[in-house]
C-alpha cells in the first residue's frame, strides 16, 4: 500500500466532511475544514479523521454543547466550536 499524499488526503477528508448523513454536520464540518485545512499538520489531520469516524448524532451533541465530548476529542471539538458563527 502506498502512502497517501497530502493533497489526496485533503480531498478525501473534504468529501467526508460534507457527506455525513445529517445536513447540520455537513455544514459545520465543511465550514471548519475550509477554515483550517491549510494549517492542519499530520497530527491534526489524524485527529480530525478520527473525529469523522464518530456517529453524527453524538458529534452534533458535542459540537452544539449539549453533551461534553470525550477527552480524546475535546480540543478538536472546542476548535470546531470556535469556527462556528455566534448564535444570535
PyMOL Python script that loads the backbone (N, CA, C, O; Angstrom):
from pymol import cmd

cmd.read_pdbstr("""\
ATOM      1  N   UNK A   1       0.847  -1.177   0.000  1.00  0.00           N
ATOM      2  CA  UNK A   1       0.000   0.000   0.000  1.00  0.00           C
ATOM      3  C   UNK A   1       0.891   1.239   0.000  1.00  0.00           C
ATOM      4  O   UNK A   1       1.847   1.319   0.772  1.00  0.00           O
ATOM      5  N   UNK A   2       0.586   2.184  -0.847  1.00  0.00           N
ATOM      6  CA  UNK A   2       1.391   3.392  -0.932  1.00  0.00           C
ATOM      7  C   UNK A   2       0.847   4.451   0.013  1.00  0.00           C
ATOM      8  O   UNK A   2      -0.342   4.473   0.330  1.00  0.00           O
ATOM      9  N   UNK A   3       1.731   5.321   0.453  1.00  0.00           N
ATOM     10  CA  UNK A   3       1.326   6.410   1.335  1.00  0.00           C
ATOM     11  C   UNK A   3       0.485   7.417   0.553  1.00  0.00           C
ATOM     12  O   UNK A   3       0.757   7.694  -0.615  1.00  0.00           O
ATOM     13  N   UNK A   4      -0.506   7.943   1.193  1.00  0.00           N
ATOM     14  CA  UNK A   4      -1.386   8.931   0.576  1.00  0.00           C
ATOM     15  C   UNK A   4      -0.725  10.308   0.674  1.00  0.00           C
ATOM     16  O   UNK A   4      -0.283  10.705   1.752  1.00  0.00           O
ATOM     17  N   UNK A   5      -0.656  11.034  -0.434  1.00  0.00           N
ATOM     18  CA  UNK A   5      -0.056  12.365  -0.362  1.00  0.00           C
ATOM     19  C   UNK A   5      -1.041  13.345   0.280  1.00  0.00           C
ATOM     20  O   UNK A   5      -2.238  13.070   0.371  1.00  0.00           O
ATOM     21  N   UNK A   6      -0.522  14.479   0.719  1.00  0.00           N
ATOM     22  CA  UNK A   6      -1.324  15.448   1.463  1.00  0.00           C
ATOM     23  C   UNK A   6      -2.545  15.925   0.670  1.00  0.00           C
ATOM     24  O   UNK A   6      -3.648  15.968   1.216  1.00  0.00           O
ATOM     25  N   UNK A   7      -2.371  16.277  -0.584  1.00  0.00           N
ATOM     26  CA  UNK A   7      -3.497  16.791  -1.366  1.00  0.00           C
ATOM     27  C   UNK A   7      -4.592  15.742  -1.540  1.00  0.00           C
ATOM     28  O   UNK A   7      -5.777  16.070  -1.478  1.00  0.00           O
ATOM     29  N   UNK A   8      -4.212  14.505  -1.753  1.00  0.00           N
ATOM     30  CA  UNK A   8      -5.202  13.429  -1.870  1.00  0.00           C
ATOM     31  C   UNK A   8      -5.946  13.265  -0.550  1.00  0.00           C
ATOM     32  O   UNK A   8      -7.166  13.102  -0.533  1.00  0.00           O
ATOM     33  N   UNK A   9      -5.209  13.309   0.549  1.00  0.00           N
ATOM     34  CA  UNK A   9      -5.837  13.177   1.865  1.00  0.00           C
ATOM     35  C   UNK A   9      -6.788  14.338   2.123  1.00  0.00           C
ATOM     36  O   UNK A   9      -7.891  14.128   2.628  1.00  0.00           O
ATOM     37  N   UNK A  10      -6.384  15.549   1.789  1.00  0.00           N
ATOM     38  CA  UNK A  10      -7.252  16.703   1.994  1.00  0.00           C
ATOM     39  C   UNK A  10      -8.525  16.593   1.165  1.00  0.00           C
ATOM     40  O   UNK A  10      -9.606  16.925   1.652  1.00  0.00           O
ATOM     41  N   UNK A  11      -8.418  16.138  -0.066  1.00  0.00           N
ATOM     42  CA  UNK A  11      -9.614  15.955  -0.902  1.00  0.00           C
ATOM     43  C   UNK A  11     -10.543  14.903  -0.293  1.00  0.00           C
ATOM     44  O   UNK A  11     -11.760  15.082  -0.262  1.00  0.00           O
ATOM     45  N   UNK A  12      -9.958  13.814   0.186  1.00  0.00           N
ATOM     46  CA  UNK A  12     -10.763  12.748   0.790  1.00  0.00           C
ATOM     47  C   UNK A  12     -11.461  13.246   2.058  1.00  0.00           C
ATOM     48  O   UNK A  12     -12.642  12.964   2.262  1.00  0.00           O
ATOM     49  N   UNK A  13     -10.745  13.982   2.907  1.00  0.00           N
ATOM     50  CA  UNK A  13     -11.342  14.492   4.136  1.00  0.00           C
ATOM     51  C   UNK A  13     -12.407  15.549   3.844  1.00  0.00           C
ATOM     52  O   UNK A  13     -13.388  15.659   4.579  1.00  0.00           O
ATOM     53  N   UNK A  14     -12.223  16.312   2.797  1.00  0.00           N
ATOM     54  CA  UNK A  14     -13.245  17.291   2.400  1.00  0.00           C
ATOM     55  C   UNK A  14     -14.549  16.584   2.046  1.00  0.00           C
ATOM     56  O   UNK A  14     -15.626  16.991   2.482  1.00  0.00           O
ATOM     57  N   UNK A  15     -14.440  15.528   1.257  1.00  0.00           N
ATOM     58  CA  UNK A  15     -15.637  14.754   0.878  1.00  0.00           C
ATOM     59  C   UNK A  15     -16.291  14.151   2.117  1.00  0.00           C
ATOM     60  O   UNK A  15     -17.513  14.192   2.254  1.00  0.00           O
ATOM     61  N   UNK A  16     -15.489  13.595   3.018  1.00  0.00           N
ATOM     62  CA  UNK A  16     -16.042  13.002   4.239  1.00  0.00           C
ATOM     63  C   UNK A  16     -16.678  14.059   5.137  1.00  0.00           C
ATOM     64  O   UNK A  16     -17.609  13.759   5.884  1.00  0.00           O
ATOM     65  N   UNK A  17     -16.181  15.292   5.068  1.00  0.00           N
ATOM     66  CA  UNK A  17     -16.748  16.376   5.876  1.00  0.00           C
ATOM     67  C   UNK A  17     -18.116  16.807   5.376  1.00  0.00           C
ATOM     68  O   UNK A  17     -18.959  17.238   6.163  1.00  0.00           O
ATOM     69  N   UNK A  18     -18.342  16.696   4.080  1.00  0.00           N
ATOM     70  CA  UNK A  18     -19.596  17.205   3.525  1.00  0.00           C
ATOM     71  C   UNK A  18     -20.616  16.126   3.201  1.00  0.00           C
ATOM     72  O   UNK A  18     -21.702  16.441   2.714  1.00  0.00           O
ATOM     73  N   UNK A  19     -20.304  14.885   3.453  1.00  0.00           N
ATOM     74  CA  UNK A  19     -21.254  13.794   3.196  1.00  0.00           C
ATOM     75  C   UNK A  19     -21.434  12.965   4.459  1.00  0.00           C
ATOM     76  O   UNK A  19     -21.062  11.792   4.509  1.00  0.00           O
ATOM     77  N   UNK A  20     -22.004  13.586   5.462  1.00  0.00           N
ATOM     78  CA  UNK A  20     -22.077  12.983   6.788  1.00  0.00           C
ATOM     79  C   UNK A  20     -23.333  12.160   7.017  1.00  0.00           C
ATOM     80  O   UNK A  20     -23.261  11.066   7.576  1.00  0.00           O
ATOM     81  N   UNK A  21     -24.446  12.653   6.606  1.00  0.00           N
ATOM     82  CA  UNK A  21     -25.700  11.974   6.917  1.00  0.00           C
ATOM     83  C   UNK A  21     -26.728  12.944   7.462  1.00  0.00           C
ATOM     84  O   UNK A  21     -27.910  12.858   7.128  1.00  0.00           O
ATOM     85  N   UNK A  22     -26.282  13.869   8.300  1.00  0.00           N
ATOM     86  CA  UNK A  22     -27.196  14.935   8.704  1.00  0.00           C
ATOM     87  C   UNK A  22     -26.630  16.269   8.214  1.00  0.00           C
ATOM     88  O   UNK A  22     -25.444  16.563   8.364  1.00  0.00           O
ATOM     89  N   UNK A  23     -27.508  17.047   7.634  1.00  0.00           N
ATOM     90  CA  UNK A  23     -27.107  18.285   6.960  1.00  0.00           C
ATOM     91  C   UNK A  23     -26.385  19.246   7.899  1.00  0.00           C
ATOM     92  O   UNK A  23     -25.443  19.923   7.487  1.00  0.00           O
ATOM     93  N   UNK A  24     -26.817  19.311   9.152  1.00  0.00           N
ATOM     94  CA  UNK A  24     -26.176  20.213  10.098  1.00  0.00           C
ATOM     95  C   UNK A  24     -24.688  19.897  10.240  1.00  0.00           C
ATOM     96  O   UNK A  24     -23.854  20.801  10.282  1.00  0.00           O
ATOM     97  N   UNK A  25     -24.367  18.613  10.312  1.00  0.00           N
ATOM     98  CA  UNK A  25     -22.957  18.245  10.454  1.00  0.00           C
ATOM     99  C   UNK A  25     -22.199  18.509   9.155  1.00  0.00           C
ATOM    100  O   UNK A  25     -21.025  18.878   9.195  1.00  0.00           O
ATOM    101  N   UNK A  26     -22.842  18.328   8.014  1.00  0.00           N
ATOM    102  CA  UNK A  26     -22.211  18.687   6.736  1.00  0.00           C
ATOM    103  C   UNK A  26     -21.776  20.147   6.769  1.00  0.00           C
ATOM    104  O   UNK A  26     -20.633  20.472   6.447  1.00  0.00           O
ATOM    105  N   UNK A  27     -22.697  21.020   7.160  1.00  0.00           N
ATOM    106  CA  UNK A  27     -22.421  22.454   7.172  1.00  0.00           C
ATOM    107  C   UNK A  27     -21.348  22.823   8.191  1.00  0.00           C
ATOM    108  O   UNK A  27     -20.441  23.599   7.890  1.00  0.00           O
ATOM    109  N   UNK A  28     -21.451  22.275   9.378  1.00  0.00           N
ATOM    110  CA  UNK A  28     -20.486  22.576  10.438  1.00  0.00           C
ATOM    111  C   UNK A  28     -19.093  22.101  10.047  1.00  0.00           C
ATOM    112  O   UNK A  28     -18.128  22.860  10.129  1.00  0.00           O
ATOM    113  N   UNK A  29     -18.992  20.855   9.624  1.00  0.00           N
ATOM    114  CA  UNK A  29     -17.666  20.300   9.330  1.00  0.00           C
ATOM    115  C   UNK A  29     -17.051  20.905   8.080  1.00  0.00           C
ATOM    116  O   UNK A  29     -15.832  21.061   8.012  1.00  0.00           O
ATOM    117  N   UNK A  30     -17.859  21.246   7.098  1.00  0.00           N
ATOM    118  CA  UNK A  30     -17.294  21.899   5.908  1.00  0.00           C
ATOM    119  C   UNK A  30     -16.769  23.284   6.260  1.00  0.00           C
ATOM    120  O   UNK A  30     -15.696  23.674   5.799  1.00  0.00           O
ATOM    121  N   UNK A  31     -17.504  24.021   7.060  1.00  0.00           N
ATOM    122  CA  UNK A  31     -17.028  25.342   7.487  1.00  0.00           C
ATOM    123  C   UNK A  31     -15.696  25.197   8.224  1.00  0.00           C
ATOM    124  O   UNK A  31     -14.746  25.935   7.963  1.00  0.00           O
ATOM    125  N   UNK A  32     -15.641  24.243   9.139  1.00  0.00           N
ATOM    126  CA  UNK A  32     -14.408  24.027   9.904  1.00  0.00           C
ATOM    127  C   UNK A  32     -13.257  23.602   8.993  1.00  0.00           C
ATOM    128  O   UNK A  32     -12.164  24.165   9.059  1.00  0.00           O
ATOM    129  N   UNK A  33     -13.507  22.616   8.151  1.00  0.00           N
ATOM    130  CA  UNK A  33     -12.445  22.089   7.304  1.00  0.00           C
ATOM    131  C   UNK A  33     -11.895  23.162   6.370  1.00  0.00           C
ATOM    132  O   UNK A  33     -10.681  23.269   6.195  1.00  0.00           O
ATOM    133  N   UNK A  34     -12.762  23.939   5.783  1.00  0.00           N
ATOM    134  CA  UNK A  34     -12.307  25.007   4.882  1.00  0.00           C
ATOM    135  C   UNK A  34     -11.496  26.062   5.641  1.00  0.00           C
ATOM    136  O   UNK A  34     -10.547  26.626   5.096  1.00  0.00           O
ATOM    137  N   UNK A  35     -11.867  26.325   6.886  1.00  0.00           N
ATOM    138  CA  UNK A  35     -11.149  27.321   7.682  1.00  0.00           C
ATOM    139  C   UNK A  35      -9.771  26.834   8.128  1.00  0.00           C
ATOM    140  O   UNK A  35      -8.851  27.639   8.272  1.00  0.00           O
ATOM    141  N   UNK A  36      -9.620  25.537   8.347  1.00  0.00           N
ATOM    142  CA  UNK A  36      -8.393  25.019   8.957  1.00  0.00           C
ATOM    143  C   UNK A  36      -7.515  24.156   8.039  1.00  0.00           C
ATOM    144  O   UNK A  36      -6.360  23.901   8.380  1.00  0.00           O
ATOM    145  N   UNK A  37      -8.010  23.713   6.923  1.00  0.00           N
ATOM    146  CA  UNK A  37      -7.303  22.715   6.103  1.00  0.00           C
ATOM    147  C   UNK A  37      -5.866  23.083   5.763  1.00  0.00           C
ATOM    148  O   UNK A  37      -4.994  22.215   5.773  1.00  0.00           O
ATOM    149  N   UNK A  38      -5.601  24.342   5.466  1.00  0.00           N
ATOM    150  CA  UNK A  38      -4.259  24.742   5.042  1.00  0.00           C
ATOM    151  C   UNK A  38      -3.252  24.773   6.182  1.00  0.00           C
ATOM    152  O   UNK A  38      -2.045  24.742   5.942  1.00  0.00           O
ATOM    153  N   UNK A  39      -3.729  24.833   7.407  1.00  0.00           N
ATOM    154  CA  UNK A  39      -2.820  24.917   8.550  1.00  0.00           C
ATOM    155  C   UNK A  39      -2.739  23.618   9.348  1.00  0.00           C
ATOM    156  O   UNK A  39      -1.957  23.524  10.294  1.00  0.00           O
ATOM    157  N   UNK A  40      -3.529  22.630   8.984  1.00  0.00           N
ATOM    158  CA  UNK A  40      -3.524  21.364   9.726  1.00  0.00           C
ATOM    159  C   UNK A  40      -2.310  20.526   9.352  1.00  0.00           C
ATOM    160  O   UNK A  40      -2.058  20.250   8.179  1.00  0.00           O
ATOM    161  N   UNK A  41      -1.567  20.130  10.379  1.00  0.00           N
ATOM    162  CA  UNK A  41      -0.440  19.238  10.171  1.00  0.00           C
ATOM    163  C   UNK A  41      -0.899  17.791  10.224  1.00  0.00           C
ATOM    164  O   UNK A  41      -2.084  17.521  10.420  1.00  0.00           O
ATOM    165  N   UNK A  42       0.032  16.856  10.052  1.00  0.00           N
ATOM    166  CA  UNK A  42      -0.334  15.432  10.054  1.00  0.00           C
ATOM    167  C   UNK A  42      -1.052  14.983  11.322  1.00  0.00           C
ATOM    168  O   UNK A  42      -2.005  14.208  11.243  1.00  0.00           O
ATOM    169  N   UNK A  43      -0.615  15.453  12.489  1.00  0.00           N
ATOM    170  CA  UNK A  43      -1.270  15.043  13.737  1.00  0.00           C
ATOM    171  C   UNK A  43      -2.698  15.576  13.820  1.00  0.00           C
ATOM    172  O   UNK A  43      -3.606  14.876  14.268  1.00  0.00           O
ATOM    173  N   UNK A  44      -2.888  16.829  13.383  1.00  0.00           N
ATOM    174  CA  UNK A  44      -4.238  17.397  13.396  1.00  0.00           C
ATOM    175  C   UNK A  44      -5.137  16.692  12.389  1.00  0.00           C
ATOM    176  O   UNK A  44      -6.319  16.472  12.656  1.00  0.00           O
ATOM    177  N   UNK A  45      -4.588  16.342  11.243  1.00  0.00           N
ATOM    178  CA  UNK A  45      -5.370  15.593  10.254  1.00  0.00           C
ATOM    179  C   UNK A  45      -5.757  14.224  10.802  1.00  0.00           C
ATOM    180  O   UNK A  45      -6.873  13.755  10.579  1.00  0.00           O
ATOM    181  N   UNK A  46      -4.833  13.581  11.520  1.00  0.00           N
ATOM    182  CA  UNK A  46      -5.146  12.289  12.154  1.00  0.00           C
ATOM    183  C   UNK A  46      -6.295  12.443  13.150  1.00  0.00           C
ATOM    184  O   UNK A  46      -7.220  11.631  13.172  1.00  0.00           O
ATOM    185  N   UNK A  47      -6.226  13.496  13.976  1.00  0.00           N
ATOM    186  CA  UNK A  47      -7.270  13.725  14.980  1.00  0.00           C
ATOM    187  C   UNK A  47      -8.610  14.020  14.300  1.00  0.00           C
ATOM    188  O   UNK A  47      -9.653  13.530  14.733  1.00  0.00           O
ATOM    189  N   UNK A  48      -8.574  14.819  13.241  1.00  0.00           N
ATOM    190  CA  UNK A  48      -9.804  15.145  12.514  1.00  0.00           C
ATOM    191  C   UNK A  48     -10.397  13.896  11.868  1.00  0.00           C
ATOM    192  O   UNK A  48     -11.609  13.682  11.900  1.00  0.00           O
ATOM    193  N   UNK A  49      -9.541  13.090  11.292  1.00  0.00           N
ATOM    194  CA  UNK A  49     -10.021  11.856  10.664  1.00  0.00           C
ATOM    195  C   UNK A  49     -10.645  10.923  11.701  1.00  0.00           C
ATOM    196  O   UNK A  49     -11.656  10.278  11.423  1.00  0.00           O
ATOM    197  N   UNK A  50     -10.056  10.848  12.884  1.00  0.00           N
ATOM    198  CA  UNK A  50     -10.636  10.034  13.961  1.00  0.00           C
ATOM    199  C   UNK A  50     -11.995  10.582  14.378  1.00  0.00           C
ATOM    200  O   UNK A  50     -12.919   9.817  14.652  1.00  0.00           O
ATOM    201  N   UNK A  51     -12.114  11.906  14.426  1.00  0.00           N
ATOM    202  CA  UNK A  51     -13.390  12.515  14.773  1.00  0.00           C
ATOM    203  C   UNK A  51     -14.458  12.172  13.732  1.00  0.00           C
ATOM    204  O   UNK A  51     -15.616  11.944  14.083  1.00  0.00           O
ATOM    205  N   UNK A  52     -14.077  12.136  12.467  1.00  0.00           N
ATOM    206  CA  UNK A  52     -15.029  11.816  11.402  1.00  0.00           C
ATOM    207  C   UNK A  52     -15.559  10.384  11.500  1.00  0.00           C
ATOM    208  O   UNK A  52     -16.573  10.055  10.884  1.00  0.00           O
ATOM    209  N   UNK A  53     -14.893   9.551  12.256  1.00  0.00           N
ATOM    210  CA  UNK A  53     -15.362   8.175  12.462  1.00  0.00           C
ATOM    211  C   UNK A  53     -16.517   8.099  13.461  1.00  0.00           C
ATOM    212  O   UNK A  53     -17.186   7.071  13.563  1.00  0.00           O
ATOM    213  N   UNK A  54     -16.747   9.177  14.190  1.00  0.00           N
ATOM    214  CA  UNK A  54     -17.778   9.181  15.221  1.00  0.00           C
ATOM    215  C   UNK A  54     -19.173   9.305  14.615  1.00  0.00           C
ATOM    216  O   UNK A  54     -19.344   9.780  13.492  1.00  0.00           O
ATOM    217  N   UNK A  55     -20.146   8.873  15.372  1.00  0.00           N
ATOM    218  CA  UNK A  55     -21.551   8.938  14.998  1.00  0.00           C
ATOM    219  C   UNK A  55     -22.007  10.393  14.906  1.00  0.00           C
ATOM    220  O   UNK A  55     -21.682  11.200  15.777  1.00  0.00           O
ATOM    221  N   UNK A  56     -22.754  10.732  13.860  1.00  0.00           N
ATOM    222  CA  UNK A  56     -23.201  12.111  13.653  1.00  0.00           C
ATOM    223  C   UNK A  56     -24.018  12.669  14.812  1.00  0.00           C
ATOM    224  O   UNK A  56     -23.825  13.820  15.204  1.00  0.00           O
ATOM    225  N   UNK A  57     -24.920  11.878  15.359  1.00  0.00           N
ATOM    226  CA  UNK A  57     -25.760  12.370  16.446  1.00  0.00           C
ATOM    227  C   UNK A  57     -24.921  12.727  17.666  1.00  0.00           C
ATOM    228  O   UNK A  57     -25.145  13.761  18.296  1.00  0.00           O
ATOM    229  N   UNK A  58     -23.959  11.878  18.000  1.00  0.00           N
ATOM    230  CA  UNK A  58     -23.072  12.180  19.123  1.00  0.00           C
ATOM    231  C   UNK A  58     -22.200  13.385  18.812  1.00  0.00           C
ATOM    232  O   UNK A  58     -22.029  14.267  19.653  1.00  0.00           O
ATOM    233  N   UNK A  59     -21.656  13.424  17.617  1.00  0.00           N
ATOM    234  CA  UNK A  59     -20.797  14.530  17.213  1.00  0.00           C
ATOM    235  C   UNK A  59     -21.559  15.854  17.265  1.00  0.00           C
ATOM    236  O   UNK A  59     -21.021  16.861  17.725  1.00  0.00           O
ATOM    237  N   UNK A  60     -22.796  15.859  16.800  1.00  0.00           N
ATOM    238  CA  UNK A  60     -23.596  17.075  16.851  1.00  0.00           C
ATOM    239  C   UNK A  60     -23.846  17.502  18.300  1.00  0.00           C
ATOM    240  O   UNK A  60     -23.777  18.688  18.619  1.00  0.00           O
ATOM    241  N   UNK A  61     -24.132  16.548  19.162  1.00  0.00           N
ATOM    242  CA  UNK A  61     -24.354  16.869  20.582  1.00  0.00           C
ATOM    243  C   UNK A  61     -23.096  17.487  21.202  1.00  0.00           C
ATOM    244  O   UNK A  61     -23.195  18.405  22.016  1.00  0.00           O
ATOM    245  N   UNK A  62     -21.923  16.992  20.825  1.00  0.00           N
ATOM    246  CA  UNK A  62     -20.669  17.554  21.344  1.00  0.00           C
ATOM    247  C   UNK A  62     -20.453  18.968  20.824  1.00  0.00           C
ATOM    248  O   UNK A  62     -20.179  19.888  21.594  1.00  0.00           O
ATOM    249  N   UNK A  63     -20.578  19.134  19.513  1.00  0.00           N
ATOM    250  CA  UNK A  63     -20.284  20.426  18.887  1.00  0.00           C
ATOM    251  C   UNK A  63     -21.289  21.489  19.327  1.00  0.00           C
ATOM    252  O   UNK A  63     -20.924  22.652  19.496  1.00  0.00           O
ATOM    253  N   UNK A  64     -22.537  21.103  19.511  1.00  0.00           N
ATOM    254  CA  UNK A  64     -23.569  22.059  19.914  1.00  0.00           C
ATOM    255  C   UNK A  64     -23.532  22.349  21.416  1.00  0.00           C
ATOM    256  O   UNK A  64     -24.261  23.219  21.892  1.00  0.00           O
ATOM    257  N   UNK A  65     -22.705  21.642  22.157  1.00  0.00           N
ATOM    258  CA  UNK A  65     -22.575  21.882  23.588  1.00  0.00           C
ATOM    259  C   UNK A  65     -23.611  21.182  24.442  1.00  0.00           C
ATOM    260  O   UNK A  65     -23.701  21.442  25.641  1.00  0.00           O
ATOM    261  N   UNK A  66     -24.398  20.295  23.845  1.00  0.00           N
ATOM    262  CA  UNK A  66     -25.417  19.571  24.603  1.00  0.00           C
ATOM    263  C   UNK A  66     -24.794  18.517  25.507  1.00  0.00           C
ATOM    264  O   UNK A  66     -25.301  18.238  26.593  1.00  0.00           O
ATOM    265  N   UNK A  67     -23.690  17.935  25.049  1.00  0.00           N
ATOM    266  CA  UNK A  67     -23.004  16.867  25.778  1.00  0.00           C
ATOM    267  C   UNK A  67     -21.506  17.150  25.726  1.00  0.00           C
ATOM    268  O   UNK A  67     -20.989  17.594  24.701  1.00  0.00           O
ATOM    269  N   UNK A  68     -20.819  16.897  26.817  1.00  0.00           N
ATOM    270  CA  UNK A  68     -19.368  17.073  26.845  1.00  0.00           C
ATOM    271  C   UNK A  68     -18.710  15.990  25.984  1.00  0.00           C
ATOM    272  O   UNK A  68     -19.032  14.810  26.121  1.00  0.00           O
ATOM    273  N   UNK A  69     -17.791  16.387  25.100  1.00  0.00           N
ATOM    274  CA  UNK A  69     -17.123  15.378  24.256  1.00  0.00           C
ATOM    275  C   UNK A  69     -16.140  14.549  25.076  1.00  0.00           C
ATOM    276  O   UNK A  69     -15.681  14.993  26.128  1.00  0.00           O
ATOM    277  N   UNK A  70     -15.817  13.359  24.605  1.00  0.00           N
ATOM    278  CA  UNK A  70     -14.787  12.577  25.286  1.00  0.00           C
ATOM    279  C   UNK A  70     -13.459  13.334  25.232  1.00  0.00           C
ATOM    280  O   UNK A  70     -13.215  14.113  24.310  1.00  0.00           O
ATOM    281  N   UNK A  71     -12.629  13.103  26.203  1.00  0.00           N
ATOM    282  CA  UNK A  71     -11.357  13.819  26.323  1.00  0.00           C
ATOM    283  C   UNK A  71     -10.528  13.746  25.047  1.00  0.00           C
ATOM    284  O   UNK A  71      -9.873  14.721  24.679  1.00  0.00           O
ATOM    285  N   UNK A  72     -10.548  12.597  24.369  1.00  0.00           N
ATOM    286  CA  UNK A  72      -9.733  12.434  23.160  1.00  0.00           C
ATOM    287  C   UNK A  72     -10.126  13.394  22.041  1.00  0.00           C
ATOM    288  O   UNK A  72      -9.324  13.665  21.148  1.00  0.00           O
ATOM    289  N   UNK A  73     -11.362  13.913  22.084  1.00  0.00           N
ATOM    290  CA  UNK A  73     -11.840  14.824  21.048  1.00  0.00           C
ATOM    291  C   UNK A  73     -12.097  16.248  21.568  1.00  0.00           C
ATOM    292  O   UNK A  73     -12.473  17.125  20.790  1.00  0.00           O
ATOM    293  N   UNK A  74     -11.902  16.480  22.843  1.00  0.00           N
ATOM    294  CA  UNK A  74     -12.304  17.752  23.453  1.00  0.00           C
ATOM    295  C   UNK A  74     -11.632  18.960  22.803  1.00  0.00           C
ATOM    296  O   UNK A  74     -12.304  19.951  22.518  1.00  0.00           O
ATOM    297  N   UNK A  75     -10.340  18.901  22.565  1.00  0.00           N
ATOM    298  CA  UNK A  75      -9.637  20.030  21.967  1.00  0.00           C
ATOM    299  C   UNK A  75     -10.113  20.335  20.558  1.00  0.00           C
ATOM    300  O   UNK A  75     -10.296  21.498  20.199  1.00  0.00           O
ATOM    301  N   UNK A  76     -10.311  19.308  19.769  1.00  0.00           N
ATOM    302  CA  UNK A  76     -10.773  19.485  18.393  1.00  0.00           C
ATOM    303  C   UNK A  76     -12.209  20.001  18.358  1.00  0.00           C
ATOM    304  O   UNK A  76     -12.536  20.869  17.549  1.00  0.00           O
ATOM    305  N   UNK A  77     -13.058  19.480  19.219  1.00  0.00           N
ATOM    306  CA  UNK A  77     -14.439  19.966  19.276  1.00  0.00           C
ATOM    307  C   UNK A  77     -14.448  21.441  19.666  1.00  0.00           C
ATOM    308  O   UNK A  77     -15.217  22.215  19.095  1.00  0.00           O
ATOM    309  N   UNK A  78     -13.623  21.847  20.614  1.00  0.00           N
ATOM    310  CA  UNK A  78     -13.536  23.253  21.003  1.00  0.00           C
ATOM    311  C   UNK A  78     -13.069  24.114  19.816  1.00  0.00           C
ATOM    312  O   UNK A  78     -13.562  25.226  19.626  1.00  0.00           O
ATOM    313  N   UNK A  79     -12.132  23.606  19.031  1.00  0.00           N
ATOM    314  CA  UNK A  79     -11.678  24.345  17.867  1.00  0.00           C
ATOM    315  C   UNK A  79     -12.790  24.458  16.816  1.00  0.00           C
ATOM    316  O   UNK A  79     -12.946  25.505  16.188  1.00  0.00           O
ATOM    317  N   UNK A  80     -13.546  23.401  16.631  1.00  0.00           N
ATOM    318  CA  UNK A  80     -14.681  23.452  15.697  1.00  0.00           C
ATOM    319  C   UNK A  80     -15.687  24.500  16.180  1.00  0.00           C
ATOM    320  O   UNK A  80     -16.189  25.292  15.383  1.00  0.00           O
ATOM    321  N   UNK A  81     -15.978  24.505  17.471  1.00  0.00           N
ATOM    322  CA  UNK A  81     -16.906  25.480  18.013  1.00  0.00           C
ATOM    323  C   UNK A  81     -16.420  26.912  17.801  1.00  0.00           C
ATOM    324  O   UNK A  81     -17.224  27.823  17.606  1.00  0.00           O
ATOM    325  N   UNK A  82     -15.099  27.107  17.841  1.00  0.00           N
ATOM    326  CA  UNK A  82     -14.551  28.455  17.679  1.00  0.00           C
ATOM    327  C   UNK A  82     -14.720  28.993  16.260  1.00  0.00           C
ATOM    328  O   UNK A  82     -14.673  30.203  16.040  1.00  0.00           O
ATOM    329  N   UNK A  83     -14.915  28.100  15.311  1.00  0.00           N
ATOM    330  CA  UNK A  83     -15.074  28.497  13.915  1.00  0.00           C
ATOM    331  C   UNK A  83     -16.539  28.806  13.595  1.00  0.00           C
ATOM    332  O   UNK A  83     -16.823  29.522  12.634  1.00  0.00           O
ATOM    333  N   UNK A  84     -17.452  28.283  14.376  1.00  0.00           N
ATOM    334  CA  UNK A  84     -18.882  28.487  14.120  1.00  0.00           C
ATOM    335  C   UNK A  84     -19.280  29.930  14.403  1.00  0.00           C
ATOM    336  O   UNK A  84     -18.727  30.567  15.299  1.00  0.00           O
ATOM    337  N   UNK A  85     -20.242  30.444  13.639  1.00  0.00           N
ATOM    338  CA  UNK A  85     -20.730  31.795  13.940  1.00  0.00           C
ATOM    339  C   UNK A  85     -21.452  31.803  15.288  1.00  0.00           C
ATOM    340  O   UNK A  85     -22.076  30.816  15.678  1.00  0.00           O
ATOM    341  N   UNK A  86     -21.357  32.915  15.978  1.00  0.00           N
ATOM    342  CA  UNK A  86     -22.026  33.041  17.274  1.00  0.00           C
ATOM    343  C   UNK A  86     -23.539  33.030  17.079  1.00  0.00           C
ATOM    344  O   UNK A  86     -24.065  33.589  16.117  1.00  0.00           O
ATOM    345  N   UNK A  87     -24.222  32.380  18.014  1.00  0.00           N
ATOM    346  CA  UNK A  87     -25.698  32.368  17.968  1.00  0.00           C
ATOM    347  C   UNK A  87     -26.214  33.761  18.290  1.00  0.00           C
ATOM    348  O   UNK A  87     -25.665  34.462  19.141  1.00  0.00           O
ATOM    349  N   UNK A  88     -27.248  34.140  17.616  1.00  0.00           N
ATOM    350  CA  UNK A  88     -27.806  35.490  17.830  1.00  0.00           C
ATOM    351  C   UNK A  88     -29.059  35.420  18.634  1.00  0.00           C
ATOM    352  O   UNK A  88     -29.670  36.451  18.915  1.00  0.00           O
TER     353      UNK A  88
END
""", "prot")
cmd.dss("prot")
cmd.show_as("cartoon", "prot")
cmd.util.cbc("prot")
cmd.orient("prot")
